[in-house]
Amino acid sequence: QIDEALDIVAVDGKPVKLSSEMIYYILNKPQEVVTTCEDPQGRRTVLDLLPKDIRIYPVGRLDYMTEGLLLLTNDGDLANQLTHPKYKIAKKYWVVVKGYISDQMILALRKGIDLEDGPTMPAEIELLKRDPVQSDFFMTIYEGRNRQVRRMCAAVSLPVTKLRRVQVGSLKIGNLQPGQYRQLREEEVAALRKLLKGEGAG
């Protein structure tokens, strides 16, 4: 047993600071980066984009070709709560699809889609633009199923050509460019905790 207040631990003769400090980073994940700590295929991972001297892990995941907001932390309790289905944390995406999104398609997404792993919860749709070539809109979901946004859109015959997560709960991507990251401010972490206690709105 180590008493952090009294003991100094050495590795290879060098003192190592024992830290129980919780660390929270937000990353704008680029396309063609995997949301894992290691990749057997040798592809770039989100940890490759961060400083090497911090030990944090992604909360949830984004697909290989999906970009946008990803939270990374060593706070296991917060990570588990944010990804647990019972908390229904809002995840907002900017979606670009091939073709024209009709009112009927929007209604279907808002009602929820029957997927092979069961019906989804209703999604919120905020239409930005639509024409015969492509349409784009914001889509907010309250689950975290694998490739959920892409599968919901495919179910109404809308192939996704670009997908970016812009918000998770109270956290927003802001002006972070793909590949950029920053530490969360104390008030941002507090807002997440408040949301998980049911005292805030995403």
C-alpha positions as CSV (number, residue, x, y, z in Angstrom):
1,Q,0.0,0.0,0.0
2,I,1.3,3.4,-0.9
3,D,0.5,6.6,1.0
4,E,0.8,9.3,-1.6
5,A,1.4,11.9,1.1
6,L,4.4,10.1,2.6
7,D,5.9,7.8,0.0
8,I,8.0,8.5,-3.0
9,V,8.0,5.9,-5.7
10,A,10.9,5.5,-8.0
11,V,11.0,3.8,-11.4
12,D,14.5,3.2,-12.9
13,G,15.8,5.3,-10.0
14,K,13.7,8.4,-11.0
15,P,11.0,9.7,-8.7
16,V,7.5,9.3,-10.1
17,K,4.7,11.6,-9.0
18,L,1.7,9.6,-8.1
19,S,-1.4,11.6,-9.2
20,S,-5.0,10.9,-8.6
21,E,-5.8,14.1,-10.5
22,M,-8.7,13.7,-13.0
23,I,-7.8,14.9,-16.5
24,Y,-10.4,15.8,-19.2
25,Y,-9.6,16.6,-22.8
26,I,-11.8,17.4,-25.7
27,L,-10.6,16.4,-29.2
28,N,-11.9,17.2,-32.7
29,K,-11.3,13.7,-34.1
30,P,-10.4,13.9,-37.8
31,Q,-11.5,11.3,-40.4
32,E,-9.4,8.2,-40.8
33,V,-8.5,8.0,-37.1
34,V,-9.7,5.1,-34.9
35,T,-11.2,5.7,-31.5
36,T,-9.1,3.1,-29.7
37,C,-5.9,3.1,-27.7
38,E,-4.2,0.7,-30.1
39,D,-5.0,-0.6,-33.6
40,P,-3.9,-4.0,-34.8
41,Q,-4.0,-2.7,-38.4
42,G,-1.5,0.1,-37.6
43,R,-3.9,2.9,-38.3
44,R,-3.6,6.2,-36.4
45,T,-5.5,6.3,-33.1
46,V,-6.9,9.3,-31.2
47,L,-4.1,8.8,-28.6
48,D,-1.5,9.5,-31.4
49,L,-2.9,13.0,-31.6
50,L,-2.5,13.8,-27.9
51,P,0.6,14.4,-25.7
52,K,2.4,11.2,-24.9
53,D,2.8,11.9,-21.2
54,I,-0.9,11.8,-20.3
55,R,-2.9,8.6,-19.7
56,I,-6.5,9.2,-20.8
57,Y,-9.0,7.1,-22.7
58,P,-11.8,7.9,-25.1
59,V,-15.3,8.1,-23.8
60,G,-17.5,6.2,-26.3
61,R,-16.3,6.0,-29.9
62,L,-16.6,7.6,-33.3
63,D,-16.5,5.7,-36.6
64,Y,-13.2,5.7,-38.6
65,M,-14.7,8.1,-41.1
66,T,-16.7,10.2,-38.6
67,E,-15.1,13.4,-37.3
68,G,-15.9,15.7,-34.4
69,L,-16.2,15.9,-30.7
70,L,-14.6,13.2,-28.6
71,L,-14.1,13.4,-24.8
72,L,-11.0,11.7,-23.3
73,T,-10.4,11.3,-19.6
74,N,-9.1,9.1,-16.8
75,D,-12.3,9.6,-14.8
76,G,-13.8,6.2,-15.2
77,D,-17.0,7.0,-13.2
78,L,-17.8,10.0,-15.5
79,A,-17.0,8.0,-18.6
80,N,-19.3,5.1,-17.6
81,Q,-22.2,7.5,-16.8
82,L,-21.8,9.4,-20.1
83,T,-22.0,6.2,-22.1
84,H,-24.7,4.4,-20.0
85,P,-28.0,4.2,-21.9
86,K,-30.1,5.1,-18.8
87,Y,-28.7,8.7,-18.8
88,K,-29.8,9.4,-22.4
89,I,-27.1,11.9,-23.0
90,A,-27.8,14.0,-26.1
91,K,-25.3,13.6,-29.0
92,K,-25.7,16.2,-31.8
93,Y,-24.3,15.6,-35.3
94,W,-24.0,17.6,-38.4
95,V,-25.0,15.3,-41.2
96,V,-24.6,15.6,-44.9
97,V,-26.5,13.1,-47.1
98,K,-26.7,12.4,-50.8
99,G,-30.0,13.4,-52.2
100,Y,-33.1,15.2,-51.1
101,I,-34.4,14.7,-47.5
102,S,-38.2,14.8,-47.7
103,D,-40.6,15.8,-45.0
104,Q,-41.6,12.1,-44.8
105,M,-38.0,11.1,-44.2
106,I,-37.6,13.8,-41.5
107,L,-40.8,12.5,-39.8
108,A,-39.6,8.9,-39.9
109,L,-36.3,9.9,-38.2
110,R,-38.1,12.0,-35.6
111,K,-40.4,9.0,-34.8
112,G,-37.5,6.6,-34.5
113,I,-36.3,3.9,-36.9
114,D,-36.6,0.1,-36.7
115,L,-33.0,-1.2,-37.0
116,E,-31.8,-4.8,-36.9
117,D,-30.9,-4.4,-33.2
118,G,-34.3,-2.9,-32.3
119,P,-36.2,0.4,-32.6
120,T,-34.2,3.6,-31.9
121,M,-35.4,6.4,-29.7
122,P,-36.8,9.4,-31.6
123,A,-34.2,11.8,-33.1
124,E,-34.3,15.5,-33.2
125,I,-33.8,16.9,-36.8
126,E,-32.9,20.5,-37.6
127,L,-33.0,21.0,-41.3
128,L,-30.2,23.3,-42.7
129,K,-30.5,22.8,-46.5
130,R,-31.9,20.4,-49.0
131,D,-31.8,20.0,-52.7
132,P,-31.8,17.1,-55.2
133,V,-28.0,16.7,-55.0
134,Q,-27.5,16.8,-51.2
135,S,-29.1,17.8,-47.9
136,D,-27.6,18.7,-44.6
137,F,-29.1,18.9,-41.1
138,F,-28.4,18.6,-37.5
139,M,-29.5,15.3,-35.9
140,T,-29.6,14.7,-32.1
141,I,-29.8,11.2,-30.7
142,Y,-29.9,9.9,-27.2
143,E,-28.3,6.5,-27.6
144,G,-24.8,5.4,-28.6
145,R,-25.3,2.4,-30.9
146,N,-22.7,1.4,-33.4
147,R,-23.0,3.6,-36.5
148,Q,-26.4,4.6,-35.4
149,V,-26.7,7.9,-37.4
150,R,-25.5,6.3,-40.6
151,R,-27.8,3.3,-40.2
152,M,-30.9,5.5,-39.4
153,C,-30.2,7.6,-42.5
154,A,-29.6,4.5,-44.7
155,A,-33.0,3.1,-43.5
156,V,-34.7,6.1,-45.2
157,S,-32.5,5.8,-48.3
158,L,-30.2,8.7,-47.4
159,P,-26.5,7.7,-47.8
160,V,-24.3,9.8,-45.4
161,T,-21.4,11.5,-47.1
162,K,-20.1,13.5,-44.1
163,L,-20.7,13.2,-40.4
164,R,-19.4,15.4,-37.6
165,R,-20.3,15.2,-34.0
166,V,-20.7,18.8,-32.7
167,Q,-22.0,18.3,-29.2
168,V,-22.2,15.8,-26.3
169,G,-24.5,16.8,-23.5
170,S,-23.4,20.3,-22.5
171,L,-20.0,20.0,-24.3
172,K,-19.7,21.8,-27.7
173,I,-16.9,21.4,-30.3
174,G,-16.6,25.2,-30.7
175,N,-13.9,26.3,-33.1
176,L,-11.6,23.4,-32.6
177,Q,-10.2,22.3,-36.0
178,P,-9.8,18.6,-36.9
179,G,-6.9,17.2,-34.9
180,Q,-6.9,20.0,-32.3
181,Y,-7.6,19.4,-28.7
182,R,-7.8,21.3,-25.4
183,Q,-8.4,20.6,-21.7
184,L,-11.8,21.1,-20.3
185,R,-12.4,24.0,-18.0
186,E,-13.6,23.3,-14.5
187,E,-17.0,24.8,-15.3
188,E,-17.4,22.4,-18.3
189,V,-16.7,19.4,-16.1
190,A,-19.1,20.7,-13.5
191,A,-21.8,21.2,-16.1
192,L,-21.4,17.5,-17.2
193,R,-21.8,16.3,-13.6
194,K,-24.8,18.5,-13.2
195,L,-26.4,17.1,-16.3
196,L,-25.8,13.5,-15.1
197,K,-27.5,14.4,-11.9
198,G,-30.6,15.5,-13.8
199,E,-30.1,19.1,-12.8
200,G,-29.2,20.5,-16.2
201,A,-30.1,20.4,-19.9
202,G,-28.0,19.2,-22.8
